[in-house]
Amino acid sequence: MPSTPPTTCSRSAASRSFPGSANENADPAFLIPVVRDFPGLDVVLAHGGRGWWYDAAAFLALSNDTVWLELSGLPPKRLPEYYARYDLTRLAGKWIFGTDWPGVPGTAANARAVAGLLPDDVARAVLAGNARAVYAGLPQEK
């Protein structure tokens, strides 16, 4: 297994576009064969699905132990809205906090806002524990 899992950017054209990007290829459903054919491979969906792909990304994460949702660039106060169809605490078990720095300022405030949405043990996992489980080489909690 690679020491760093593949991370895909799932941004919709409606939310943001960059010169040369092909946002139609960011649909999380395209990863279903990858997840199926490489069952031990962790896959991280950056930006948690963005736009019309929030539901697909959440479903993929909840149905596969090796799929994770990374939260960079998402306003924490909007997470309950974006994932309204899901039990937020259960889904948060598959979240990895990300900053999108330097594009999104206020990392500490965002971390506190995410933590405020969740029970303490789940917040600890989102803010550090899940990343430690997925990304090799990160310092382990003492």
Secondary structure as UniProt FT lines:
FT   STRAND          7..9
FT   TURN            13..15
FT   TURN            19..20
FT   HELIX           23..26
FT   HELIX           28..31
FT   HELIX           32..37
FT   TURN            39..40
FT   STRAND          43..46
FT   HELIX           47..49
FT   HELIX           51..53
FT   HELIX           54..63
FT   TURN            65..66
FT   STRAND          67..70
FT   TURN            72..73
FT   HELIX           76..78
FT   HELIX           79..82
FT   TURN            83..85
FT   HELIX           88..92
FT   TURN            93..94
FT   STRAND          95..96
FT   TURN            101..103
FT   HELIX           107..116
FT   HELIX           120..124
FT   HELIX           125..129
FT   HELIX           130..134
FT   TURN            136..137
//
